[in-house]
Structure formats: C-alpha cells, structure tokens
Amino acid sequence: MKEQQSSQQLQWIVEFTVEQSKLEEFREYAKEMIDVVNENEPGAQRYQWYLDDKDETKCIVSELYEDSDAGLAHLEGKATNTILVPKILSVAKITRFEVYGNPSKKLQEALATLNTKNYHFMAGYAR
C-alpha cells in the first residue's frame, strides 16, 4: 500500500471555549467567519465547525489548507482580522490549536505566537 498525504497540505484542529452567556453571539460570528473564508480563501479546502453535544461551550474547527500559503492567507486574511480577532475572541478563547503536516518556515513563525501543537506526517492514506 502506498503512503499518501499531499506533502504541502495542512490540517488544523482548533478548539474554542465559549462564554456560556455568549453562545448565540458566537454562533452568529462563526457563520460570518465561514462565509468570509468561503468567499475569500480558495486554498481553504475544508472549514467545518462542530459544537460538543453535551457542552456547547466547546467548539472544534476542522480546517484543511492546500498548502502553507493558504494557511498564511487565512491567518492574515479578512476573516481573521475582521471577525476572529475582534468578535470571536471577545466571546471565546482558543484552548487548543493543533497543526498536522509540514508547514513552511514562514507559517511556523506566524503560528509560533498561537501556542500550537505540531504533528508531522508519518504514514497513512486518504481516499
């Protein structure tokens, strides 16, 4: 069996903890964020938000970027600067940020301030 993963593709798992009294605001901001990412970031191949079934103050965002440039575009883009930082982070905090793949040096530097946990590809495949 041939091992596969795009050598440039990156996956991110980001966990937010939301203030209980701010859940509705968080939901609205998340929808805004999704729309802006979809409209402005063609390198974002997957961008999905999930709420914990038992504790909706816990949210996981599953992200897939075609390469490090797409990841940088997200960090430096409209959605991050007009929604994530001023709105989402006013009602929630990032409690986990995992990066899977081999980010470029430039992306590693940009991620360094976010206290990410990084995993490089070892083996496996995707269909």
N, C-alpha and C positions, 0 to 999 in steps of 0.2 A: 504494500500500500504506500502510495506517495504522500509525503507530508505536505500540507498546504497551509499557507496563510500568505496573503499579499505581504511582501516584505515592507511595504510602505503603509499599509492600513493600520489604523489605531482604533482601539476601543476604549471608552471611558465609562466608568460607573461612578456616578456622583450621588451621594446621599444627602438629603436636606432634612433638618429637623425644624418643623414649623411651629410657631407660637400658636397654641390652641385657639386663641381668640381671633387669629388672623387667617384661618383656613380658607375662607371664601375669597379674601384678597389674594392669597397665594394661588388658588385655582385660576383666578382671572389673569394674574400675571403669567402663570405657566402657559395658558392658552395664547396670550400675547407673544410670549417668547417663542413658542412653537411656530406661530405664523411668521414671525420675522425671520427666524432661522430658515424656514422652508422657502421663503421668498428671496433671501439674500445669500444663502450659503450652499451652492450646488455641491460642494465637497462633503457636506454632511449627509451621509448615506442612510443613517438611522438616527432618529432623535425621538425617543419614547419616554414618557413619564408614567410612573406607577406609584399608587398610594398603597400603603400597608392595609390589608383587610381589617386588621384589629386595632390599628393605631394610625389614623390618617395624618397624624403629625409627622409621620415618617414617609418620605418620598424618595424613590430611586429614579434617576435619569440614566437611561442606557443610550450611549452615543457611539456612532461608528463614523469615522472620518476616512476619506480615501487616502490621505497622507498627512504628513506633518504640516504642510502649507495650509491644508483645510482646517487642521486643529488650531493653528495660529490665527487663521481668518476668523474662527469662532471666538477665540479669546480676545481678539482686537476688534471684533465686529460690532455692528449696530445693536444686535440683540443684547450682547453682554454689556455694552456701555449705556444703553437707554432703558433696559428692563432688568437684567440680572442685578447689576450693582445698585442702582438707585431704588428699585422696587422690591425685587425678590429678597435681596439680602437685608431689607428693612423689616421683613416679617419671618425670615427663616435664616438658619445658618448652615453652612456646609459642614457635615460631621464625618464625611468620608469621601475621598476622591482617589480612585484607582485608575491607573493608566496601563493598558495592555498593548504591547507592541514595541517598536523601536523608534521612539521619537527622535527627530533631528536635534542637534546641539542647541539650535535657536529655540525650538519648542521646549526642550528640557529647561533652558534658562527661564523661559516665560512661566513654566509650571512650577518652578522652584519655590516661589513665594506662596503657593497654594497648598503646601504640605501634602503632596501626592505620594501615594504608594505605587511604585512602578514594577511591572512584571514584563520581562522579555519573553518572546515566543520560544517554546522549547520543541513541541511536537503536536501533531494532530491534523485534522482536516475539517473543512466545511463543505457542504454540498450546495 
